[in-house]
Amino acid sequence: MASGHPVRPEQPEFYLDLARRLKEAHRRANALPKDVRIPVIRRLLVVTEAVKRDPLRASERLDRMLDELPPQADEPPTR
């Protein structure tokens, strides 16, 4: 969601979309090899924490991360 997106942090849809994208990012990250997965998940945790202080900026950071992650990752291994 770019900063010019019509849905803003004042609207509930913003947070629903943000939660959906965070879930998608975690799904993709969990499918990565362990040596890559751990740093990516740490970055996702930082983005998740940043939502409390600056939701719009955190959303933009999440968009950049999603662009970097492989789009179609296999299902993550079961734990």
PyMOL commands that set and color helices and strands:
alter all, ss='L'
color gray80, all
select helices_A, chain A and resi 12-30+34-53+55-68
alter helices_A, ss='H'
color red, helices_A
deselect
rebuild
show_as cartoon
